[in-house]
Amino acid sequence: MNWIERAQRVAHFQRGSTAIEYTLMLGLIVAAALGAISLLGQDVAAVFDLAQSSLPDGC
């Protein structure tokens, strides 16, 4: 095996590793976003309810 074949194998292996790393990072970002939405969702809804009740009828 010459050095060109070795370089090609290393490059192919690194591309596969990068795809897996990006997939894991995306999964963590989605999990964090869902957690934040579930934790903050009720508070945000309460703020909008308060704002709505503060407006006069017909606005």
N, CA, C and O atoms as a GROMACS GRO file, in nm:
protein
  236
    1MET      N    1   0.085  -0.118   0.000
    1MET     CA    2   0.000   0.000   0.000
    1MET      C    3   0.090   0.123   0.000
    1MET      O    4   0.177   0.138   0.085
    2ASN      N    5   0.066   0.211  -0.096
    2ASN     CA    6   0.148   0.331  -0.102
    2ASN      C    7   0.085   0.443  -0.019
    2ASN      O    8  -0.023   0.426   0.038
    3TRP      N    9   0.153   0.553  -0.012
    3TRP     CA   10   0.108   0.662   0.076
    3TRP      C   11  -0.019   0.729   0.027
    3TRP      O   12  -0.095   0.784   0.107
    4ILE      N   13  -0.044   0.726  -0.104
    4ILE     CA   14  -0.167   0.785  -0.158
    4ILE      C   15  -0.289   0.704  -0.113
    4ILE      O   16  -0.390   0.761  -0.072
    5GLU      N   17  -0.278   0.572  -0.120
    5GLU     CA   18  -0.388   0.487  -0.074
    5GLU      C   19  -0.414   0.506   0.075
    5GLU      O   20  -0.529   0.508   0.118
    6ARG      N   21  -0.309   0.519   0.152
    6ARG     CA   22  -0.325   0.542   0.296
    6ARG      C   23  -0.395   0.675   0.323
    6ARG      O   24  -0.483   0.682   0.408
    7ALA      N   25  -0.356   0.778   0.251
    7ALA     CA   26  -0.418   0.910   0.268
    7ALA      C   27  -0.566   0.905   0.231
    7ALA      O   28  -0.649   0.967   0.297
    8GLN      N   29  -0.599   0.831   0.125
    8GLN     CA   30  -0.739   0.819   0.085
    8GLN      C   31  -0.821   0.745   0.191
    8GLN      O   32  -0.935   0.783   0.218
    9ARG      N   33  -0.763   0.642   0.250
    9ARG     CA   34  -0.834   0.568   0.354
    9ARG      C   35  -0.857   0.655   0.477
    9ARG      O   36  -0.965   0.654   0.536
   10VAL      N   37  -0.756   0.731   0.516
   10VAL     CA   38  -0.770   0.820   0.632
   10VAL      C   39  -0.875   0.926   0.604
   10VAL      O   40  -0.957   0.956   0.691
   11ALA      N   41  -0.874   0.984   0.485
   11ALA     CA   42  -0.972   1.087   0.450
   11ALA      C   43  -1.113   1.029   0.451
   11ALA      O   44  -1.205   1.094   0.500
   12HIS      N   45  -1.131   0.909   0.400
   12HIS     CA   46  -1.263   0.845   0.399
   12HIS      C   47  -1.310   0.818   0.542
   12HIS      O   48  -1.426   0.842   0.573
   13PHE      N   49  -1.222   0.770   0.627
   13PHE     CA   50  -1.257   0.743   0.766
   13PHE      C   51  -1.295   0.871   0.838
   13PHE      O   52  -1.390   0.872   0.917
   14GLN      N   53  -1.224   0.980   0.813
   14GLN     CA   54  -1.253   1.106   0.880
   14GLN      C   55  -1.386   1.164   0.834
   14GLN      O   56  -1.455   1.228   0.913
   15ARG      N   57  -1.422   1.145   0.708
   15ARG     CA   58  -1.552   1.194   0.659
   15ARG      C   59  -1.666   1.122   0.730
   15ARG      O   60  -1.765   1.185   0.767
   16GLY      N   61  -1.653   0.993   0.749
   16GLY     CA   62  -1.755   0.917   0.820
   16GLY      C   63  -1.766   0.958   0.965
   16GLY      O   64  -1.876   0.968   1.019
   17SER      N   65  -1.654   0.983   1.029
   17SER     CA   66  -1.653   1.027   1.168
   17SER      C   67  -1.718   1.164   1.181
   17SER      O   68  -1.792   1.188   1.276
   18THR      N   69  -1.693   1.252   1.088
   18THR     CA   70  -1.750   1.386   1.093
   18THR      C   71  -1.901   1.380   1.081
   18THR      O   72  -1.971   1.453   1.151
   19ALA      N   73  -1.953   1.295   0.994
   19ALA     CA   74  -2.098   1.282   0.978
   19ALA      C   75  -2.162   1.234   1.108
   19ALA      O   76  -2.267   1.284   1.146
   20ILE      N   77  -2.100   1.140   1.174
   20ILE     CA   78  -2.152   1.090   1.301
   20ILE      C   79  -2.147   1.199   1.407
   20ILE      O   80  -2.242   1.214   1.484
   21GLU      N   81  -2.040   1.274   1.412
   21GLU     CA   82  -2.029   1.383   1.510
   21GLU      C   83  -2.135   1.489   1.487
   21GLU      O   84  -2.196   1.538   1.582
   22TYR      N   85  -2.158   1.526   1.362
   22TYR     CA   86  -2.262   1.626   1.332
   22TYR      C   87  -2.400   1.574   1.371
   22TYR      O   88  -2.483   1.650   1.421
   23THR      N   89  -2.425   1.447   1.348
   23THR     CA   90  -2.554   1.388   1.385
   23THR      C   91  -2.573   1.392   1.536
   23THR      O   92  -2.682   1.424   1.584
   24LEU      N   93  -2.470   1.359   1.611
   24LEU     CA   94  -2.479   1.364   1.757
   24LEU      C   95  -2.500   1.507   1.806
   24LEU      O   96  -2.580   1.530   1.897
   25MET      N   97  -2.429   1.602   1.748
   25MET     CA   98  -2.446   1.742   1.788
   25MET      C   99  -2.587   1.790   1.757
   25MET      O  100  -2.647   1.861   1.839
   26LEU      N  101  -2.640   1.753   1.642
   26LEU     CA  102  -2.776   1.792   1.607
   26LEU      C  103  -2.876   1.732   1.705
   26LEU      O  104  -2.972   1.799   1.745
   27GLY      N  105  -2.855   1.608   1.744
   27GLY     CA  106  -2.943   1.545   1.842
   27GLY      C  107  -2.940   1.617   1.976
   27GLY      O  108  -3.044   1.635   2.038
   28LEU      N  109  -2.823   1.658   2.020
   28LEU     CA  110  -2.811   1.731   2.146
   28LEU      C  111  -2.878   1.868   2.137
   28LEU      O  112  -2.942   1.911   2.232
   29ILE      N  113  -2.863   1.935   2.025
   29ILE     CA  114  -2.926   2.066   2.007
   29ILE      C  115  -3.078   2.052   2.008
   29ILE      O  116  -3.146   2.133   2.071
   30VAL      N  117  -3.130   1.952   1.941
   30VAL     CA  118  -3.275   1.930   1.938
   30VAL      C  119  -3.326   1.898   2.078
   30VAL      O  120  -3.429   1.950   2.120
   31ALA      N  121  -3.254   1.812   2.151
   31ALA     CA  122  -3.296   1.778   2.287
   31ALA      C  123  -3.295   1.901   2.377
   31ALA      O  124  -3.386   1.920   2.458
   32ALA      N  125  -3.193   1.985   2.365
   32ALA     CA  126  -3.186   2.107   2.446
   32ALA      C  127  -3.298   2.203   2.410
   32ALA      O  128  -3.358   2.265   2.498
   33ALA      N  129  -3.328   2.216   2.282
   33ALA     CA  130  -3.437   2.305   2.239
   33ALA      C  131  -3.571   2.256   2.291
   33ALA      O  132  -3.652   2.336   2.339
   34LEU      N  133  -3.596   2.126   2.282
   34LEU     CA  134  -3.722   2.072   2.333
   34LEU      C  135  -3.732   2.090   2.484
   34LEU      O  136  -3.840   2.121   2.536
   35GLY      N  137  -3.623   2.071   2.554
   35GLY     CA  138  -3.623   2.093   2.699
   35GLY      C  139  -3.651   2.238   2.734
   35GLY      O  140  -3.729   2.265   2.826
   36ALA      N  141  -3.590   2.330   2.663
   36ALA     CA  142  -3.612   2.472   2.689
   36ALA      C  143  -3.756   2.511   2.658
   36ALA      O  144  -3.816   2.588   2.732
   37ILE      N  145  -3.809   2.460   2.550
   37ILE     CA  146  -3.948   2.492   2.514
   37ILE      C  147  -4.044   2.438   2.619
   37ILE      O  148  -4.138   2.507   2.657
   38SER      N  149  -4.020   2.317   2.665
   38SER     CA  150  -4.111   2.260   2.765
   38SER      C  151  -4.100   2.333   2.899
   38SER      O  152  -4.200   2.347   2.970
   39LEU      N  153  -3.981   2.379   2.935
   39LEU     CA  154  -3.965   2.451   3.061
   39LEU      C  155  -4.019   2.593   3.054
   39LEU      O  156  -4.081   2.641   3.149
   40LEU      N  157  -3.997   2.660   2.943
   40LEU     CA  158  -4.036   2.800   2.931
   40LEU      C  159  -4.174   2.820   2.869
   40LEU      O  160  -4.228   2.931   2.872
   41GLY      N  161  -4.231   2.716   2.814
   41GLY     CA  162  -4.358   2.729   2.744
   41GLY      C  163  -4.470   2.784   2.830
   41GLY      O  164  -4.544   2.872   2.786
   42GLN      N  165  -4.483   2.735   2.952
   42GLN     CA  166  -4.589   2.782   3.041
   42GLN      C  167  -4.568   2.927   3.080
   42GLN      O  168  -4.665   3.004   3.087
   43ASP      N  169  -4.445   2.966   3.104
   43ASP     CA  170  -4.416   3.106   3.141
   43ASP      C  171  -4.447   3.201   3.026
   43ASP      O  172  -4.502   3.309   3.047
   44VAL      N  173  -4.412   3.162   2.907
   44VAL     CA  174  -4.439   3.246   2.790
   44VAL      C  175  -4.590   3.257   2.768
   44VAL      O  176  -4.640   3.366   2.738
   45ALA      N  177  -4.662   3.148   2.784
   45ALA     CA  178  -4.808   3.152   2.768
   45ALA      C  179  -4.870   3.243   2.873
   45ALA      O  180  -4.964   3.316   2.842
   46ALA      N  181  -4.818   3.241   2.996
   46ALA     CA  182  -4.871   3.328   3.101
   46ALA      C  183  -4.848   3.475   3.068
   46ALA      O  184  -4.935   3.558   3.094
   47VAL      N  185  -4.733   3.508   3.011
   47VAL     CA  186  -4.704   3.647   2.974
   47VAL      C  187  -4.801   3.693   2.865
   47VAL      O  188  -4.852   3.805   2.873
   48PHE      N  189  -4.827   3.610   2.766
   48PHE     CA  190  -4.920   3.648   2.660
   48PHE      C  191  -5.063   3.660   2.714
   48PHE      O  192  -5.138   3.748   2.672
   49ASP      N  193  -5.101   3.572   2.806
   49ASP     CA  194  -5.234   3.583   2.867
   49ASP      C  195  -5.248   3.713   2.944
   49ASP      O  196  -5.352   3.778   2.936
   50LEU      N  197  -5.144   3.752   3.016
   50LEU     CA  198  -5.146   3.878   3.090
   50LEU      C  199  -5.155   3.997   2.995
   50LEU      O  200  -5.231   4.091   3.019
   51ALA      N  201  -5.079   3.992   2.887
   51ALA     CA  202  -5.083   4.101   2.789
   51ALA      C  203  -5.221   4.109   2.725
   51ALA      O  204  -5.274   4.218   2.703
   52GLN      N  205  -5.280   3.995   2.694
   52GLN     CA  206  -5.412   3.993   2.633
   52GLN      C  207  -5.518   4.048   2.728
   52GLN      O  208  -5.606   4.123   2.686
   53SER      N  209  -5.509   4.012   2.855
   53SER     CA  210  -5.608   4.060   2.952
   53SER      C  211  -5.592   4.210   2.979
   53SER      O  212  -5.686   4.276   3.023
   54SER      N  213  -5.474   4.264   2.954
   54SER     CA  214  -5.449   4.407   2.975
   54SER      C  215  -5.506   4.494   2.863
   54SER      O  216  -5.531   4.612   2.883
   55LEU      N  217  -5.528   4.436   2.747
   55LEU     CA  218  -5.581   4.511   2.633
   55LEU      C  219  -5.732   4.528   2.648
   55LEU      O  220  -5.801   4.440   2.698
   56PRO      N  221  -5.783   4.642   2.604
   56PRO     CA  222  -5.928   4.659   2.607
   56PRO      C  223  -5.994   4.568   2.503
   56PRO      O  224  -5.932   4.528   2.405
   57ASP      N  225  -6.119   4.536   2.526
   57ASP     CA  226  -6.192   4.450   2.433
   57ASP      C  227  -6.200   4.515   2.295
   57ASP      O  228  -6.217   4.636   2.284
   58GLY      N  229  -6.189   4.434   2.193
   58GLY     CA  230  -6.200   4.484   2.058
   58GLY      C  231  -6.068   4.523   1.994
   58GLY      O  232  -6.068   4.568   1.880
   59CYS      N  233  -5.957   4.509   2.064
   59CYS     CA  234  -5.828   4.544   2.005
   59CYS      C  235  -5.766   4.426   1.938
   59CYS      O  236  -5.657   4.436   1.882
   0.00000   0.00000   0.00000
